[in-house]
Amino acid sequence: MTKTVSLNGIPEDEKHRERLKRRIVKVSDALHDLNDRQLLNRSPLARLTYVQEFAKEHYQDALYPRGIALREILVYCIDRIVNEMSSDPGLSRPC
């Protein structure tokens, strides 16, 4: 099995894993700060275009509009995951 090597010499699959790890850390940090609008407002995820547009549309006059928007988006995603997993017999019981 050969690995594709990019111009900087790092195997593509290794670069992909590192990007994925950084994204996981960002999401994990945001979930940890879920009830702190101020910290969420400073999260790198709050700078995502979708979050900024959602904040502008729904929370323009709020103190931490991106933090509130990011929290709402995260909670929505968590609810979807819980609902989808509830149909799996092995995952349907609470922790």
TIRO-2110 file (N, C-alpha, C; in Angstrom, 1 decimal):
// TIRO-2110
0.8, -1.2, 0.0, N, 1, A
0.0, 0.0, 0.0, CA, 1, A
0.9, 1.2, 0.0, C, 1, A
0.7, 2.1, -0.9, N, 2, A
1.5, 3.3, -1.0, CA, 2, A
0.7, 4.5, -0.5, C, 2, A
1.4, 5.4, 0.1, N, 3, A
0.7, 6.6, 0.7, CA, 3, A
1.0, 7.8, -0.3, C, 3, A
0.0, 8.6, -0.5, N, 4, A
0.2, 9.8, -1.3, CA, 4, A
1.0, 10.8, -0.4, C, 4, A
2.0, 11.4, -1.0, N, 5, A
2.8, 12.3, -0.3, CA, 5, A
2.6, 13.7, -0.9, C, 5, A
2.3, 14.7, 0.0, N, 6, A
2.1, 16.1, -0.5, CA, 6, A
3.5, 16.7, -0.8, C, 6, A
3.4, 18.0, -1.2, N, 7, A
4.6, 18.7, -1.5, CA, 7, A
5.5, 18.9, -0.3, C, 7, A
5.0, 19.0, 0.9, N, 8, A
5.8, 19.3, 2.1, CA, 8, A
6.3, 18.0, 2.7, C, 8, A
6.0, 16.8, 2.1, N, 9, A
6.6, 15.6, 2.5, CA, 9, A
5.7, 14.8, 3.6, C, 9, A
4.6, 15.4, 4.0, N, 10, A
3.8, 14.8, 5.0, CA, 10, A
2.7, 13.9, 4.3, C, 10, A
2.6, 12.7, 4.6, N, 11, A
1.6, 11.8, 4.0, CA, 11, A
0.2, 12.4, 4.1, C, 11, A
-0.6, 12.4, 3.0, N, 12, A
-1.9, 13.0, 3.0, CA, 12, A
-2.8, 12.5, 4.1, C, 12, A
-2.7, 11.1, 4.4, N, 13, A
-3.6, 10.6, 5.4, CA, 13, A
-3.2, 11.1, 6.8, C, 13, A
-1.9, 11.4, 7.0, N, 14, A
-1.5, 11.9, 8.3, CA, 14, A
-2.0, 13.4, 8.4, C, 14, A
-1.9, 14.2, 7.3, N, 15, A
-2.4, 15.5, 7.4, CA, 15, A
-3.9, 15.5, 7.6, C, 15, A
-4.6, 14.6, 7.0, N, 16, A
-6.1, 14.5, 7.2, CA, 16, A
-6.4, 14.2, 8.7, C, 16, A
-5.6, 13.3, 9.3, N, 17, A
-5.9, 12.9, 10.7, CA, 17, A
-5.6, 14.1, 11.6, C, 17, A
-4.6, 14.9, 11.3, N, 18, A
-4.3, 16.1, 12.1, CA, 18, A
-5.4, 17.1, 12.0, C, 18, A
-5.9, 17.3, 10.8, N, 19, A
-7.0, 18.3, 10.6, CA, 19, A
-8.2, 17.8, 11.4, C, 19, A
-8.5, 16.5, 11.3, N, 20, A
-9.6, 16.0, 12.0, CA, 20, A
-9.5, 16.1, 13.5, C, 20, A
-8.3, 15.9, 14.0, N, 21, A
-8.0, 16.0, 15.5, CA, 21, A
-8.3, 17.5, 15.9, C, 21, A
-7.8, 18.4, 15.1, N, 22, A
-8.0, 19.8, 15.5, CA, 22, A
-9.5, 20.2, 15.5, C, 22, A
-10.3, 19.6, 14.5, N, 23, A
-11.7, 19.9, 14.5, CA, 23, A
-12.4, 19.3, 15.7, C, 23, A
-12.0, 18.1, 16.0, N, 24, A
-12.6, 17.4, 17.2, CA, 24, A
-12.3, 18.2, 18.5, C, 24, A
-11.1, 18.8, 18.6, N, 25, A
-10.8, 19.6, 19.8, CA, 25, A
-11.7, 20.8, 19.8, C, 25, A
-11.9, 21.5, 18.7, N, 26, A
-12.8, 22.7, 18.6, CA, 26, A
-14.2, 22.3, 19.0, C, 26, A
-14.7, 21.2, 18.5, N, 27, A
-16.1, 20.8, 18.9, CA, 27, A
-16.2, 20.4, 20.4, C, 27, A
-15.2, 19.7, 20.8, N, 28, A
-15.2, 19.3, 22.2, CA, 28, A
-15.1, 20.5, 23.1, C, 28, A
-14.3, 21.5, 22.8, N, 29, A
-14.2, 22.7, 23.6, CA, 29, A
-15.5, 23.4, 23.6, C, 29, A
-16.2, 23.5, 22.5, N, 30, A
-17.5, 24.2, 22.4, CA, 30, A
-18.5, 23.4, 23.2, C, 30, A
-18.5, 22.1, 23.2, N, 31, A
-19.5, 21.4, 24.0, CA, 31, A
-19.2, 21.5, 25.5, C, 31, A
-18.0, 21.6, 25.8, N, 32, A
-17.6, 21.8, 27.2, CA, 32, A
-18.1, 23.2, 27.7, C, 32, A
-18.0, 24.2, 26.8, N, 33, A
-18.5, 25.5, 27.2, CA, 33, A
-19.9, 25.8, 26.8, C, 33, A
-20.7, 24.8, 26.6, N, 34, A
-22.0, 25.0, 26.1, CA, 34, A
-22.9, 26.0, 26.8, C, 34, A
-22.7, 26.1, 28.1, N, 35, A
-23.5, 27.0, 28.9, CA, 35, A
-22.9, 28.4, 29.2, C, 35, A
-21.8, 28.6, 28.5, N, 36, A
-21.1, 29.9, 28.6, CA, 36, A
-21.1, 30.7, 27.3, C, 36, A
-22.0, 31.5, 27.1, N, 37, A
-22.2, 32.2, 25.8, CA, 37, A
-21.0, 33.1, 25.5, C, 37, A
-20.3, 33.6, 26.5, N, 38, A
-19.2, 34.5, 26.2, CA, 38, A
-18.0, 33.6, 25.6, C, 38, A
-17.8, 32.5, 26.2, N, 39, A
-16.7, 31.6, 25.7, CA, 39, A
-17.1, 31.1, 24.3, C, 39, A
-18.4, 30.7, 24.1, N, 40, A
-18.8, 30.2, 22.8, CA, 40, A
-18.6, 31.3, 21.8, C, 40, A
-18.9, 32.6, 22.2, N, 41, A
-18.8, 33.7, 21.2, CA, 41, A
-17.3, 33.8, 20.7, C, 41, A
-16.3, 33.4, 21.5, N, 42, A
-14.9, 33.5, 21.2, CA, 42, A
-14.4, 32.2, 20.5, C, 42, A
-15.3, 31.2, 20.5, N, 43, A
-14.9, 29.9, 19.9, CA, 43, A
-14.5, 30.1, 18.4, C, 43, A
-13.5, 29.3, 17.9, N, 44, A
-13.3, 29.3, 16.4, CA, 44, A
-14.5, 28.9, 15.6, C, 44, A
-15.4, 28.1, 16.2, N, 45, A
-16.6, 27.6, 15.5, CA, 45, A
-17.6, 28.8, 15.3, C, 45, A
-17.5, 29.8, 16.2, N, 46, A
-18.4, 30.9, 16.1, CA, 46, A
-18.0, 31.8, 14.9, C, 46, A
-16.9, 31.6, 14.3, N, 47, A
-16.4, 32.3, 13.1, CA, 47, A
-16.8, 31.7, 11.8, C, 47, A
-17.4, 30.5, 11.9, N, 48, A
-17.9, 29.8, 10.7, CA, 48, A
-19.0, 30.7, 10.1, C, 48, A
-19.0, 30.7, 8.8, N, 49, A
-20.0, 31.6, 8.1, CA, 49, A
-21.4, 31.3, 8.5, C, 49, A
-21.8, 30.1, 8.5, N, 50, A
-23.2, 29.7, 8.9, CA, 50, A
-23.5, 30.3, 10.3, C, 50, A
-22.6, 30.1, 11.2, N, 51, A
-22.9, 30.6, 12.6, CA, 51, A
-23.0, 32.1, 12.6, C, 51, A
-22.2, 32.8, 11.9, N, 52, A
-22.2, 34.2, 11.8, CA, 52, A
-23.5, 34.7, 11.2, C, 52, A
-23.9, 34.1, 10.1, N, 53, A
-25.2, 34.5, 9.4, CA, 53, A
-26.4, 34.2, 10.3, C, 53, A
-26.4, 33.0, 11.0, N, 54, A
-27.5, 32.7, 11.9, CA, 54, A
-27.6, 33.7, 13.0, C, 54, A
-26.4, 34.1, 13.6, N, 55, A
-26.4, 35.0, 14.7, CA, 55, A
-26.9, 36.4, 14.2, C, 55, A
-26.5, 36.8, 13.0, N, 56, A
-26.9, 38.1, 12.5, CA, 56, A
-28.4, 38.1, 12.3, C, 56, A
-28.9, 37.0, 11.8, N, 57, A
-30.4, 36.9, 11.4, CA, 57, A
-31.2, 36.8, 12.7, C, 57, A
-30.8, 36.1, 13.7, N, 58, A
-31.6, 35.8, 14.9, CA, 58, A
-31.3, 36.5, 16.2, C, 58, A
-30.0, 36.9, 16.3, N, 59, A
-29.6, 37.4, 17.6, CA, 59, A
-28.7, 38.7, 17.5, C, 59, A
-29.0, 39.4, 16.5, N, 60, A
-28.3, 40.6, 16.1, CA, 60, A
-28.1, 41.6, 17.3, C, 60, A
-29.1, 41.7, 18.2, N, 61, A
-29.1, 42.7, 19.3, CA, 61, A
-28.7, 42.1, 20.6, C, 61, A
-28.3, 40.8, 20.6, N, 62, A
-27.9, 40.1, 21.8, CA, 62, A
-26.5, 40.5, 22.2, C, 62, A
-26.1, 40.3, 23.5, N, 63, A
-24.8, 40.6, 24.0, CA, 63, A
-23.7, 39.7, 23.3, C, 63, A
-24.0, 38.5, 23.2, N, 64, A
-23.0, 37.5, 22.6, CA, 64, A
-23.8, 36.8, 21.4, C, 64, A
-24.0, 37.4, 20.3, N, 65, A
-24.9, 36.8, 19.3, CA, 65, A
-24.3, 35.5, 18.7, C, 65, A
-23.0, 35.5, 18.4, N, 66, A
-22.4, 34.3, 17.9, CA, 66, A
-22.4, 33.1, 18.9, C, 66, A
-22.2, 33.5, 20.2, N, 67, A
-22.2, 32.4, 21.2, CA, 67, A
-23.6, 31.8, 21.4, C, 67, A
-24.6, 32.6, 21.3, N, 68, A
-26.0, 32.1, 21.4, CA, 68, A
-26.3, 31.3, 20.2, C, 68, A
-25.9, 31.8, 19.0, N, 69, A
-26.2, 31.0, 17.8, CA, 69, A
-25.5, 29.7, 17.8, C, 69, A
-24.2, 29.7, 18.2, N, 70, A
-23.4, 28.5, 18.2, CA, 70, A
-24.1, 27.5, 19.2, C, 70, A
-24.5, 28.0, 20.3, N, 71, A
-25.1, 27.1, 21.3, CA, 71, A
-26.4, 26.5, 20.7, C, 71, A
-27.2, 27.3, 20.1, N, 72, A
-28.4, 26.8, 19.5, CA, 72, A
-28.2, 25.7, 18.5, C, 72, A
-27.2, 25.9, 17.6, N, 73, A
-26.8, 25.0, 16.6, CA, 73, A
-26.3, 23.7, 17.2, C, 73, A
-25.4, 23.8, 18.2, N, 74, A
-24.9, 22.6, 18.8, CA, 74, A
-26.0, 21.8, 19.5, C, 74, A
-26.9, 22.5, 20.2, N, 75, A
-28.0, 21.7, 20.9, CA, 75, A
-28.9, 21.1, 19.9, C, 75, A
-29.1, 21.7, 18.8, N, 76, A
-29.9, 21.1, 17.7, CA, 76, A
-29.2, 19.9, 17.2, C, 76, A
-27.9, 19.9, 16.9, N, 77, A
-27.2, 18.8, 16.4, CA, 77, A
-27.2, 17.6, 17.4, C, 77, A
-27.0, 18.0, 18.7, N, 78, A
-27.0, 17.0, 19.8, CA, 78, A
-28.4, 16.3, 19.8, C, 78, A
-29.5, 17.1, 19.7, N, 79, A
-30.8, 16.5, 19.7, CA, 79, A
-31.0, 15.5, 18.6, C, 79, A
-30.5, 15.9, 17.4, N, 80, A
-30.6, 15.0, 16.2, CA, 80, A
-29.9, 13.7, 16.4, C, 80, A
-28.7, 13.8, 17.0, N, 81, A
-27.9, 12.6, 17.2, CA, 81, A
-28.6, 11.7, 18.2, C, 81, A
-29.1, 12.3, 19.3, N, 82, A
-29.9, 11.5, 20.3, CA, 82, A
-31.1, 10.8, 19.7, C, 82, A
-31.8, 11.6, 18.9, N, 83, A
-33.0, 11.0, 18.3, CA, 83, A
-32.7, 9.9, 17.3, C, 83, A
-31.6, 10.0, 16.6, N, 84, A
-31.2, 9.0, 15.6, CA, 84, A
-30.7, 7.8, 16.4, C, 84, A
-30.0, 8.0, 17.5, N, 85, A
-29.4, 6.9, 18.2, CA, 85, A
-30.5, 6.2, 19.1, C, 85, A
-31.6, 6.8, 19.4, N, 86, A
-32.6, 6.2, 20.2, CA, 86, A
-33.3, 5.0, 19.5, C, 86, A
-33.2, 5.0, 18.2, N, 87, A
-33.8, 3.8, 17.5, CA, 87, A
-32.8, 2.6, 17.5, C, 87, A
-31.6, 2.8, 17.9, N, 88, A
-30.7, 1.6, 18.0, CA, 88, A
-30.8, 1.0, 19.4, C, 88, A
-31.2, -0.3, 19.5, N, 89, A
-31.5, -0.9, 20.8, CA, 89, A
-30.3, -0.9, 21.7, C, 89, A
-29.1, -0.9, 21.2, N, 90, A
-27.9, -0.9, 22.1, CA, 90, A
-27.6, 0.5, 22.6, C, 90, A
-28.1, 1.5, 22.0, N, 91, A
-27.8, 2.9, 22.4, CA, 91, A
-29.0, 3.6, 22.9, C, 91, A
-30.1, 3.0, 23.0, N, 92, A
-31.3, 3.7, 23.4, CA, 92, A
-31.5, 4.0, 24.9, C, 92, A
-30.7, 3.4, 25.7, N, 93, A
-30.9, 3.7, 27.2, CA, 93, A
-30.0, 4.8, 27.6, C, 93, A
-30.4, 5.6, 28.5, N, 94, A
-29.6, 6.7, 29.0, CA, 94, A
-28.3, 6.2, 29.7, C, 94, A
-27.3, 7.1, 29.7, N, 95, A
-26.0, 6.8, 30.3, CA, 95, A
-26.2, 6.7, 31.8, C, 95, A
END
